[in-house]
Amino acid sequence: MSAFVIDAFEFCRNQGYREGVTPVAEMTRLAADCADASGDITWSIQGGTTPQGYPTMTLSVAGVVQLSCQRCLAPFGYEIDSSTQLVLGVDDEEADGIEEVLDDESIDVIVGSRECDLRQLLEDEALLALPQSPKHDVCPDTKLLDALKSDKVSPFAGLKNLKSE
């Protein structure tokens, strides 16, 4: 069994703790969403219980990944820094019940596993931390975009002319 595969319920009961650094290249789903597979993700997982006694894990991921800007298509470094609390249920029915009891949108309730792959949970957290439409705050070279804007006539300009006739 891999060192990353754990009994999630036992991990929480024993207040387990793991931390490490994983190259983006080893997180295939994350790497597929990036401009390149460079960089590392620093992570930690802390097990415990909620005040109500439910098993819980707190996952934290941080690192810089290279994304493609949706405006200029140039790659840029995006800093991931995310943390989430996962509460574990034995099955879907129990998870739904826990969700109702906790009534907290900031806590995710999932079905736990006795063979939980921590790599999957960490990669999920990193993927959820990515923006839907990554963009530079200010694109470094907008000459191409500016040229496209100035050369193309807006279709609404033609409508405006029809209205005034």
C-alpha positions in Angstrom: 0.0 0.0 0.0 1.3 3.5 -0.9 2.3 5.9 1.9 -0.3 8.2 0.5 -3.2 5.7 0.9 -4.6 6.0 4.4 -7.6 4.9 6.4 -9.2 8.4 6.5 -11.3 7.6 9.6 -8.3 6.3 11.6 -6.2 9.3 10.4 -8.8 11.6 11.9 -9.3 9.6 15.1 -5.5 9.7 15.7 -5.2 13.4 14.8 -2.8 12.4 12.0 -0.6 15.0 10.3 1.2 14.8 7.0 3.0 17.5 5.0 5.2 17.5 1.9 6.1 19.0 -1.4 4.9 17.5 -4.7 6.0 18.6 -8.2 3.2 19.9 -10.4 4.4 17.4 -13.0 3.3 14.5 -10.7 -0.2 16.0 -10.4 -1.3 15.0 -13.9 -4.8 16.7 -13.8 -3.3 19.9 -12.4 -0.4 19.8 -14.9 -2.9 19.5 -17.8 -4.6 22.8 -16.7 -1.2 24.6 -16.6 0.8 26.3 -19.3 3.7 24.0 -18.3 4.3 21.5 -15.5 7.0 23.5 -13.6 6.7 24.3 -10.0 5.9 22.5 -6.7 2.9 22.3 -4.5 3.6 22.5 -0.7 0.8 20.7 1.2 -0.3 19.6 4.6 -3.2 17.5 6.0 -4.3 17.6 9.6 -6.8 15.0 11.0 -9.2 15.6 13.9 -12.8 15.8 14.9 -15.4 18.6 14.7 -16.9 19.9 18.0 -19.9 17.6 17.1 -17.5 14.6 17.0 -17.4 14.0 13.2 -14.1 13.0 11.6 -12.5 15.9 9.8 -9.4 16.7 7.7 -8.0 20.1 7.0 -6.1 20.3 3.7 -3.8 23.2 2.7 -2.0 23.6 -0.6 0.3 26.4 -1.7 2.6 27.1 -4.6 3.1 28.9 -7.9 1.8 27.3 -11.1 2.1 28.6 -14.7 -1.2 29.4 -16.3 -2.1 30.8 -19.7 -3.6 34.3 -19.7 -7.1 34.2 -21.4 -6.5 37.7 -22.8 -3.0 37.6 -24.3 -2.3 33.8 -24.1 1.1 34.4 -22.5 2.0 32.2 -19.5 2.1 33.8 -16.0 2.8 32.6 -12.5 -0.4 32.2 -10.4 0.0 31.7 -6.7 -2.2 29.0 -5.2 -2.8 29.4 -1.4 -5.9 27.4 -0.3 -7.2 25.6 2.7 -10.4 23.6 3.2 -12.0 21.6 5.9 -13.5 18.2 4.9 -15.8 16.4 7.2 -16.2 12.6 6.6 -19.3 10.5 6.4 -19.4 6.7 6.2 -21.8 6.8 3.2 -23.9 9.3 1.2 -26.8 9.2 3.6 -24.6 10.0 6.6 -22.8 12.7 4.7 -26.1 14.4 3.8 -27.2 14.2 7.5 -23.9 15.7 8.7 -24.2 18.5 6.1 -27.7 19.4 7.5 -26.4 19.3 11.1 -23.4 21.5 10.4 -25.2 23.9 8.1 -22.0 25.6 7.1 -21.2 26.4 3.4 -17.5 26.7 4.2 -17.2 23.1 5.2 -17.3 20.3 2.6 -18.8 17.0 3.7 -17.6 14.0 1.7 -17.8 10.2 1.9 -14.7 9.0 3.6 -12.7 5.9 2.8 -10.6 3.3 4.5 -8.4 3.4 1.4 -8.2 7.2 0.8 -5.5 8.4 -1.6 -4.3 11.7 -0.2 -2.8 12.7 -3.5 -6.2 12.8 -5.1 -7.6 15.1 -2.3 -4.6 17.4 -2.6 -4.8 17.6 -6.3 -8.5 18.3 -6.1 -7.9 21.2 -3.7 -5.2 22.6 -6.0 -7.5 22.4 -9.0 -10.4 24.1 -7.1 -8.0 26.9 -6.2 -7.4 27.8 -9.9 -9.3 30.7 -11.4 -12.0 29.8 -14.0 -10.6 32.4 -16.4 -6.9 33.1 -15.6 -5.7 36.5 -16.6 -2.8 38.9 -15.9 -3.8 41.9 -13.8 -2.2 43.9 -16.7 -1.1 42.0 -19.7 2.6 42.6 -20.5 2.3 43.0 -24.3 -1.0 44.2 -25.7 0.2 45.3 -29.2 -1.5 42.3 -30.8 -4.8 42.8 -28.9 -4.8 46.5 -29.6 -4.2 45.8 -33.3 -7.2 43.4 -33.4 -9.4 45.9 -31.6 -8.6 48.8 -33.9 -8.8 46.8 -37.2 -12.2 45.1 -36.5 -15.4 47.2 -36.8 -17.9 46.4 -34.1 -21.1 44.7 -35.5 -23.1 47.1 -33.3 -21.6 50.1 -35.3 -23.5 48.8 -38.4 -26.7 48.5 -36.4 -26.3 52.0 -35.1 -26.0 53.3 -38.7 -29.2 51.4 -39.7 -31.1 53.0 -36.9 -30.2 56.5 -37.8 -31.3 56.1 -41.4 
